[in-house]
Amino acid sequence: MSIATTTHAVRASIAGRSRLRRAAVATLVAGAAGIAGLAAQANAEPAVLKVTGHIETLLAASPDCTAPAGLCFAGDVKGVLSGSIKGDINSVVPTQQSGVSLVDVTTTIHTHDGDLSFAHEQVVYNTTPSGRGEFSWVMEITGGTGRYAGASGYLQGAGNAPPATGISTSPYVGEITLR
């Protein structure tokens, strides 16, 4: 082998190693940046969305209603959350106070951004037939779809649902933690 051939082979070998070294360094840098991005995402605080608005529903017993108590409701949600609401009444339990019941409801709110799920909505309801149907409620958010996938939080309110009409109206306030 001549000196020129040997020199050329050594330069080619060094150049090849240099390309490998640059590729390895680039891969390490890209991997470190990806890991840092994932760590930043994992450590990022969830966003909390404060919501307010108004809900109006109509209580109805229908053939489509499969709720344990035989009553369902549906209606509209307006405000920060906007869409429709649907619920199944699981139970209505009288309290020791005459004309007041505890109501357990499974509820879903449908919006164009996704659905919010509530395993149980708890309602304290004045069931006096001649009354205005005053009630107070709280819903714990247990999940959702779309924008609300993995959401948690609550909605709460107070309103009226006169037993004679079946129409319920209530403002709502709450916080939704988005993951």
Backbone torsions as a table, in degrees:
resi	resn	phi	psi	omega
1	MET	NA	137.5	179.9
2	SER	-82.9	165.2	179.2
3	ILE	-63.9	-38.4	-179.6
4	ALA	-64.7	-41.3	179.6
5	THR	-66.4	-42.8	179.0
6	THR	-63.8	-44.6	179.5
7	THR	-61.4	-43.6	179.4
8	HIS	-63.0	-41.0	-179.9
9	ALA	-65.5	-39.8	179.7
10	VAL	-66.7	-43.9	179.2
11	ARG	-62.4	-41.3	179.5
12	ALA	-63.9	-40.0	-180.0
13	SER	-66.3	-43.0	178.9
14	ILE	-65.4	-42.7	179.5
15	ALA	-62.8	-41.0	178.6
16	GLY	-63.8	-42.8	178.1
17	ARG	-65.4	-38.2	-179.6
18	SER	-64.2	-41.5	177.2
19	ARG	-64.2	-41.8	178.1
20	LEU	-62.7	-42.5	-179.8
21	ARG	-63.6	-44.0	179.1
22	ARG	-63.1	-41.3	179.2
23	ALA	-65.1	-41.9	179.4
24	ALA	-64.4	-43.6	178.9
25	VAL	-63.6	-42.9	179.5
26	ALA	-62.2	-41.1	178.8
27	THR	-64.6	-44.1	178.5
28	LEU	-61.9	-43.3	-179.9
29	VAL	-64.3	-44.1	179.3
30	ALA	-64.1	-41.9	178.4
31	GLY	-63.7	-42.4	178.7
32	ALA	-64.5	-40.3	178.5
33	ALA	-64.5	-40.7	178.3
34	GLY	-64.0	-43.0	179.1
35	ILE	-65.2	-42.0	178.2
36	ALA	-62.0	-39.8	178.3
37	GLY	-64.2	-43.3	177.8
38	LEU	-64.9	-40.3	178.8
39	ALA	-64.8	-41.0	178.6
40	ALA	-63.7	-40.3	177.8
41	GLN	-64.4	-44.0	-178.4
42	ALA	-65.1	-34.4	-178.8
43	ASN	-88.3	-6.9	-179.2
44	ALA	-66.2	139.3	178.2
45	GLU	-71.3	139.2	175.5
46	PRO	-64.5	149.0	178.5
47	ALA	-80.7	136.7	177.2
48	VAL	-109.5	120.5	-179.7
49	LEU	-102.0	117.0	176.5
50	LYS	-87.4	131.1	-174.2
51	VAL	-127.0	146.6	174.0
52	THR	-145.0	157.2	178.1
53	GLY	167.1	-151.6	-174.6
54	HIS	-143.5	140.5	177.6
55	ILE	-121.9	136.4	173.8
56	GLU	-133.4	127.9	-178.4
57	THR	-133.0	165.4	174.7
58	LEU	-125.6	124.1	178.2
59	LEU	-81.4	134.4	-179.1
60	ALA	-153.5	142.5	169.5
61	ALA	-98.8	117.1	-178.1
62	SER	-134.7	164.7	178.2
63	PRO	-62.1	-25.9	179.8
64	ASP	-77.3	-15.0	-175.8
65	CYS	-80.7	119.5	179.1
66	THR	-112.5	18.5	-178.5
67	ALA	-64.4	145.9	179.6
68	PRO	-54.0	-36.6	-179.1
69	ALA	-87.7	-0.3	178.8
70	GLY	77.1	10.8	178.9
71	LEU	-126.8	139.3	177.0
72	CYS	-132.1	166.9	174.4
73	PHE	-144.3	159.7	177.2
74	ALA	-150.5	155.7	-180.0
75	GLY	179.1	-158.2	-174.7
76	ASP	-117.2	146.1	174.8
77	VAL	-118.7	128.6	179.4
78	LYS	-127.3	152.5	179.8
79	GLY	121.6	-146.2	178.7
80	VAL	-58.5	-44.6	169.5
81	LEU	-90.3	132.1	-179.0
82	SER	-138.8	127.9	-179.0
83	GLY	162.7	-138.9	-179.1
84	SER	-124.6	160.4	179.0
85	ILE	-131.3	144.0	178.7
86	LYS	-140.9	140.4	-179.1
87	GLY	-147.8	152.9	175.6
88	ASP	-116.1	128.8	179.0
89	ILE	-85.8	117.9	-178.1
90	ASN	-82.4	-39.8	-178.8
91	SER	-159.5	152.5	172.3
92	VAL	-130.0	112.7	-174.5
93	VAL	-119.1	119.6	177.1
94	PRO	-62.2	145.9	175.1
95	THR	-97.9	-179.1	177.9
96	GLN	-73.8	-13.6	175.6
97	GLN	-88.4	122.5	-178.8
98	SER	-55.8	132.6	176.6
99	GLY	79.5	11.6	178.3
100	VAL	-125.6	131.1	179.4
101	SER	-126.1	154.6	170.6
102	LEU	-99.7	128.8	-176.5
103	VAL	-118.7	131.1	176.7
104	ASP	-110.0	128.0	-173.3
105	VAL	-132.7	142.4	169.4
106	THR	-102.6	125.5	-170.1
107	THR	-130.7	148.2	171.3
108	THR	-134.4	134.6	173.1
109	ILE	-108.9	126.5	179.2
110	HIS	-103.4	125.0	174.7
111	THR	-125.5	171.3	178.2
112	HIS	-71.6	-14.3	178.3
113	ASP	-92.8	-8.8	-177.9
114	GLY	140.9	-177.4	-178.3
115	ASP	-107.2	149.0	171.1
116	LEU	-111.3	132.4	-179.4
117	SER	-109.6	140.9	178.4
118	PHE	-129.1	114.6	-179.0
119	ALA	-63.6	-42.1	179.7
120	HIS	-146.6	131.6	169.4
121	GLU	-107.3	129.5	179.4
122	GLN	-105.8	131.1	-176.1
123	VAL	-129.1	135.2	168.5
124	VAL	-105.8	120.3	-167.0
125	TYR	-130.5	130.7	175.3
126	ASN	-82.1	109.8	-174.7
127	THR	-98.5	10.9	179.0
128	THR	-57.1	120.9	-174.3
129	PRO	-54.8	-33.7	-179.0
130	SER	-92.4	2.1	-175.8
131	GLY	-86.4	-178.7	179.9
132	ARG	-87.3	-4.5	178.7
133	GLY	70.7	41.7	179.3
134	GLU	-60.3	141.2	177.1
135	PHE	-149.1	159.8	174.6
136	SER	-134.2	142.6	-174.2
137	TRP	-146.2	159.4	171.6
138	VAL	-144.3	137.5	177.9
139	MET	-119.6	129.3	173.2
140	GLU	-95.9	123.8	179.9
141	ILE	-75.9	126.0	-177.4
142	THR	-114.4	4.9	178.4
143	GLY	153.6	-168.1	179.7
144	GLY	174.8	-170.5	178.9
145	THR	-128.9	168.1	178.3
146	GLY	58.3	-131.7	179.7
147	ARG	-55.9	-28.7	-174.2
148	TYR	-97.0	10.6	176.7
149	ALA	-58.7	126.6	180.0
150	GLY	77.4	8.5	-177.4
151	ALA	-68.2	155.0	171.9
152	SER	-142.0	172.6	179.5
153	GLY	134.1	-153.1	-176.7
154	TYR	-155.4	160.0	165.8
155	LEU	-129.2	149.5	177.8
156	GLN	-149.5	159.5	178.8
157	GLY	-176.0	-177.7	176.6
158	ALA	-148.8	145.5	-177.9
159	GLY	-165.2	-155.0	-179.3
160	ASN	-132.5	142.3	174.7
161	ALA	-145.4	78.8	-178.8
162	PRO	-55.2	127.4	-178.2
163	PRO	-55.4	-30.0	-177.7
164	ALA	-71.4	-24.3	-175.6
165	THR	-105.0	-32.1	-175.5
166	GLY	77.1	2.2	179.1
167	ILE	-93.9	128.6	-178.7
168	SER	-113.7	133.1	174.9
169	THR	-131.1	139.5	-178.3
170	SER	-162.9	135.9	166.4
171	PRO	-72.8	160.4	173.9
172	TYR	-134.4	151.9	170.6
173	VAL	-137.9	158.4	176.7
174	GLY	173.0	-177.0	177.9
175	GLU	-134.6	134.9	177.6
176	ILE	-120.3	120.8	176.5
177	THR	-91.4	117.4	-179.3
178	LEU	-96.4	134.9	-179.4
179	ARG	-92.7	NA	NA
